[in-house]
């Protein structure tokens, strides 16, 4: 308790292994931010020099094409790929289920607005017309960004919605007294007619003056967006989400975060400056940590980052999970592994599944993977155990900022869930498909290659029976070993069908799936694979 008070007040030496800690690493080409919970890596974000984060960015675009079959339009926003705007995303949106709608304390009666449906969208935004949109999902793979006309600006405690009059409070604030207090504050805020606001979860316990200051900053931001919008023709970027460091200061500096450690003095001051605009108390929790080695290694989290790219993740009980990212979904398999700790098999399976549920929720957040996720738990006989595993997953996902939806474990032991995907996963950001296997992660066996090469030799012999003399076949050393041992007699039979000799050579630099068939007389390549 004393340590927690010290951390909150910014007193004493910061210890990254205690409490919630944000680690910021700043280098010339890369900026990294890690969120630790008692020394365990929970979230990891990378921003590289020259990269552009367009999620949350506001653009004035031009409608290039309308696809009635897809019920969507493509909007030129000045990027390589046109943005995808579904008709549903162009209809004024109601507040989602995670928010409670609050009545405005305005004396003016609401104007009876004509209800817009998806059928009206093509006539409202014909081809060639200008449109204000916000990027809701970045480009992933071959797909362009997804956009919406429901624009919002996120502040520290509030979200400003310039084109809707709705007021809302996050349902994650559960205390009825606190909700009543926030409702009264919200109704007193001077929000311009035609605009709406949402109180974020971090608004819990915040004084009224902080909301006034936050709203003023958001209004100033919106006025600059309007000025830029009117400054030139489409396509035009009128607002861009701040960089990783500024977003970290805005989103992570809540009362839940005990300390921020940064290895760069200049960046530390920048974070303090941003934090100071909102809370002077938060400034005391930001520390500069000068180290002789990279800060991520100093606090022993580099190993945890490296494990984020492993297919197999071990659990404390000795079990493990296997994570596979595919085009359609994320599949996760749970195995007991080395877990032999209990004579009661049901208890051992239950223990493994509970740990797996908690680890799956952590890994989804850490790797930034989403879409459709299917978890194959070990079969449990008792419905009560299934419910406990389901609850463990739900509780762990509460820490995740991305929207998630989880279904109960099915009769065959599968749990289906979805996780909001805004950007490419950590794997796709850091890696590219292997030029040899094209992302298969597999290479053909020596036997497979032996069969294929023999087939090609027969084709060459039959096609060039009269012209070709001795043939030189260049292969990978693994394939040559197979030729010299198991398949030696088959090659002798092949040579009898040919008027010349078959000469086999190995080339260590040749990929296992590659080979050359060369005419030894002319030294010309007749065939290759």
N, C-alpha and C positions, 0 to 999 in steps of 0.2 A: 504493500500500500504506500509506504514511504517513497519507494522507488518510482511509483506511478505519479505521485504528487511532484517529485523532483523533475521527472520528464515533462510533465505538464507545464511546470513553471520555467523549464529550460535551465535547471540548476544541475551541476555535476557533469561528470564525463558521460557522453552518450554511449549506450551499449546497443548495437544493432540486433543482438540476440534477445532483447527484451522488448515487449510491446509491438506496436505497429510502426514500422520504420520505412521511410522512402529513401532509397539510395540513388543518387544522381551522378552519372559518370559522363564527363564532357571531354571529347577528343576532337581532333581536327576534322575528321571525316564522319564521325558518328557521335550521337548522343543517346545514352541509354538510361532508362528509369526502371527500377525494380521496387516492388512493394513486398516487404517481409512481414510475416506475422510470427513473432517470437523466433526469428531466425529462419523460418520456412518461406521459400519463395512462393508468392501468390500471384503476382502479375509482373509481366516483363514487356517493355515497349522499346522499340528501336526507331530512331529517326536518323536518316543518312543525308549527307550534304547533297544538295541538288534535288532531293525527293520532294514531291509536292503532295501534301495531304489535302484532298479536296472535300472530304466528308464534312458536312456542316457549312461548306462554302455557299455563298449566294451569288447567282449569276443572272444577268439579263441575257436571255437566249432568243433564238429565232427558230420557229417551227419549220423543220425541213421536210417532214413526211408524216402522213397520218395513215396508220394501218388499221382499218376497221376490223379485220379478222382477229388481230391481236388485242383490239380495244386499247390501242396505245399510239403515242406519237413519238417521233424522234426529234430532239431539239439540239441545235448547234450551240454549244457553249464555249467554243474556241479551243476544244481539245481534239486529239487525234480521232477519238470515237464520239459519235453523237450520243447524247444522254437519252435514256429510255424513260418516258413519262407515261405511266398507265393512266387511263381515264379516271380510275378510282382515286389516284393520287392527285388529280386535278380538281376533285370535288372538295369544298370546304369540309374539313374533318371535325367530327365530334371528339370530345375528350375520351381517352381510352379508359379501360376498366380500372387501371391503376391509380386513377385520380377521382376525387370527389368534386362535383361541380358546386361552386359557391355563387349565390345570387349577388349581383352587383348592388351597391348601395346608391345607385344613380336614380334620380327622380324621373329621368326621361324614360318614356315607354319605349320598349324595343320596337324598332321598325320591322314591319312584317316583310321579311325578305322572301323573294321567290325561290323555291327550292330548286337547286340545280341537280340534274341527274347526269349519268355518263353519256346519255344521248345528246345532251346539250354541248358537250365539250368541243367537238369539231367545229361547231358554229361560233363558239366563244373564242377559240384559238385556231383560226384557219391557217393554212400553209402560208408562210411568209410573215406571220404576225409575231410581234415581240411578246415575250412572256418572262415573268420573274419566277425563278425556281431556286430550290435549295437541294444540294446533293444529300440524299439520305443513305446511299450505299455506294462505296467506291468501286472503280473498275476491278473485276476479279476475273483472271484468266483472259478469255476472249470477249467477255461481256463488258460493255461500256457502263458508265455510272448510272445509277437509278436516281431519279429526282422527284420532287414533290412541289406543289404550289403552296403547301401549308408551311409557311416560313416561320422559324422561331429563332430567337437569340438567347443563348444560355448565359446567365450570370452566376454569381457565387451562390445566392439563395433563391433567385427567381429565374423564370424563363419568360421572356417577352414574346407574345404572339401578335405581330402587327396587323394581321388581317382577320382576326376573330375576336369577338367580345367576351369569350368565355373566361371565367375565373376557376381555378382548380387547386386542390391541395393533394399532395401525394398521400395515398392510403397507407404507405409504410410508416407514417406517423400515426401510431395506434392510440396514444393516450387521449381520451375524450376532452379533458381539460385543456390540454395543449392545442388540440384541434380548434376548440372554441376560441382560445386566445389568438391563434393565427388567423382565424376567420374574421375576427374583429379588426385586426391589424390590416388584413387584406382589403377590407371594405373601406378603410380610411385612406388607403393609398390613392394618390391622384393619378389614375391611369387615364390617358386620353380616350375619348369616345371612339369606338371602332377597334380598340386594341384590347387584348386580354393578357393575363399573367397566370403562371403556375408556380406554386411554392414547392421547391424541391425538398427531398427528405432531410437534407442538412439544415433546413430552416428550423428544425426542432430546437427549442430553447434560445433562439436568437432574439435580441431586442429589436424593437420597432425601428430605431434609427438606422440599423444595418440594412433593413429593407428599403428605406427611403433612399439611402446612398446607392444601393445596388440598382434600384429602378432608375435613378438619375443617370448612372453610368450606361445602362442599357438604352435609355432614350437618346443619349448623346451618340451612342454607337449606331442606332437606327437612323438618326438624322444624317450621319456621315454616309450611310448606305444609300439614302435617298439622294444626297448630293452627287454621289458617284454614279448612281443610276441615270441621272439626268445629264451627265457630262459627255456622253457619247453614244453611238449606235451599238446594237447587239452584233456579235457576241461580246460580252463584257463581264469580267469578274468584279463584283461590287463589294464583296466581303469574303475574307478568308479566315478560317479558324486559326488561332495563334499556334505557334510552334510547340514542340513537345514540352519544353521547359515552362512556358507560360501556361499551358494546359495543366501541367502537373501542379503548379502553384494554385490554379483555380479549382481543380477537381479533388486533389488529394489533401489539401490543407484543411481538414475538418478536425473536430475534437477527437475523432477516432484515431487520427494519426498522431503518434507521440513525438516523433522527431523526423527531421529531414537532414540527411548527411550528403554533402556534395564535395567533390574533389577539386573543384575549380572555384577560386576566390571570387572572380568576376560574376560567375553564374550564381554563386551563393548570395551575393549582394542584390542581383536582379530578382531572385526569388523572394528575398526579404522585402524588397521594394514593392513587389506585387502583393505580397501578403499584408504589408503595412497599410495598404489602401483599404483593406477589408477588416483586419483585426491586428491590433498592435501586439496582442498576446501571442499570436501565431508566430511573430517574428522571432521570439525567444526560443522557439523549437527548431530553428534552422541553423545548422552548424556547418562550418567549413572543416573538412577532414583532409589534412595534407598527409599523403602517404608516399612511401618510396616505390611501392608496387601498385599496379592498378587496383582501384578501390574495391572492385567486385571480387578480386582475389583476397584482398585484405580482410574482408568480412565473410570469406568462405562461401560465396554463392555462385561462383563461376561453374563449379561442378553441377550445381542444381540447374543452371542454364543449359549446360551441355546435355543433361539428361532429358531436357524438354524436346530434344530431337530424336530420342530413342524410341524405337517401336515398342519395346518391353519396359514396363515400369514396375519395380518391386514394391511390395507392401510391407509394413512393419511386422506382420504376422508370419511372413515367409511366402505368402501367395504373390501373384503378379497379375497385371492387366496388359493386354496387347492392343495397341491403338493403330488402326489402319484408316488413312484418309483416302476416299475414293471420290469419283466425280459426283455420284448421286448422294452419298451419305458417309457418315463417320461410323465405322463399326468397332466396337470395343468388346473384347472377350475377357472374361474373368476366370482365373485358374487358381487351384489351391497351391500349386508349386511345392515349396518345401514346408508348408504348414502341416506339421504332424503333432501339434502341441496338445491336442485333446483326444482322449479315447472316445469321447462322444462325437460321432461323425457329424450329426446335425449341428452341434455347437461349433465345430470347426468350420463348417460351410457357412453358417450364419456370421461368424466372426470375420471370415474372409470377405463375404459380400458387403458387410457394413463398411469395412476399411476401403473396399473397392469403390463403393458409392461415393465416399468422401473424396477419394483420390481422383475419381473421374471428374467430379465437379471442379476440383482444383486444376486438373490438366486442361479442361476445356477453356478455362479462363486464362491459364498460363500460356497455352499455345495459340490462343485466339482462334479457335476452330468452332465452326457452327454449322447451321443448316439442320438437316435431319440427322439425329444421333440415335443409334441402336446399341444398347448395352446387353450383352448375353451373360446374365448372372448364373452362378451355379444353382441348379434346381434345389429349391427349399420345399419341404413337405408342409410346413405349418404356415397358415395365412398370416398369423401374428408376426412371424419372422419377416415375411415379405413386406408387411406394412412398416416395420421398423426400418428396413433397408430403404424403402420409398421415402420415409420421413427424414432419414439421414441425408439422402440426396437433396431433398427440398430445403432442409436447413442449411446445408453447405452452399447451395446456389443463391441464398439470400445475399451473400457478399458480392455476387456478380452484378456488374452494372448493366450488362447485356440482358435483354428480355429473354426469359426461358419459359418453356411450357413442358411439364413432365406428366406422362401417363403412368398409371399403376402397372406393376409387373404382370405380364400376361401369364396364361396357364402354361406356356412353354418356357417361362423364365426370361422373357425378353422385356426390357424397359425401353419404350420409345420416348424421345424427347426432341424438342427443337431449341436451338439457341440462335439469337439474332446475330447475323454476320454482316458487319459494316465494312470490313477491309479484308485483304488477303491474310491468310493464316501466317503464323510465325515461320513455319516451314517454307511457304511459298515466297516469303520476303527474303529469307536467308539463303535458299537453295534454288537451283534450276534443274530440270530433268537431265539425267545422264545422257550424253550424246550417243553412247553405245546402245543402251537398253531402252532409251526413250521413255524412262520413267517406269518400266516394267519391274525393275529391281531384280531381274533374272537374266542369266545367259544360257545359251543352249549347251547341253552336255557334250563331251567329246564323242559319245556314241551317236548322238543326233547329227553332229557335224560330219562324222565319218559316213553316215548313210547319205546325207545330202551331197557330199563331195563325190562319193562313188557314183551317185546318180548323174551328176554333172559330167563326170569323166566319160561315162557311157554315151551321153549325148554328144560330147565333143568327138569321141572316136567315130560314132556313126555319121556325124555331119562332115568331118574332115578326114575321112578314111584314106583318101588318096593323097591329099596334100601334106597332112601332118606327119612328122617323123617322131623323134623322141619328144616326150612331153615332160616338162618340169612342173611339179605341183608344190606350191609354197603354202605351208599351213602353220598354224600356231603349234608350239611345242607339245601342248597337251594332246592335240589331235594326232600329231606324229607318233607319240607314244602309243596311242590306241592303234594306229596303223601297224606299228612294229610288233605289237603283241596279239591282241584278240583278232584283228582283222587282216593279219598278214596273208593268210591263204586266199581270202577274197580278192586281194589286190593282185596276187599271182594269176588268178583266173582272169581278171580284167586285162592284165598285160598280154595274155595269150590271144585275146580278141583283137589286139592292136598290133600293127606291123612293126612299130618301134618300141622303145623302152619307156617305162613310167619311172621317173626319178623324183623322189620325195625329199623336200628340204624343209627345215623349220626356220621361222623368223620370230624371235621373241617379241619384237615390236608389233607383230600382227595380232589384232584382236581375235579372240577365239572363233568368232562367227565370220571372220574374213578369210579368203583364200584366193590364190592366183593359179591359173593354168596357162603355162607359157610354152611356146614352141621353141625348143632348145636350139634349133638351126637358125631361125630368124630373130630369136629373142623377143618376139612379139607376143603380147598377152592375148590369148585366144578367148579366155573366159575368166570371170572373177565373181566373187560373191562377198 
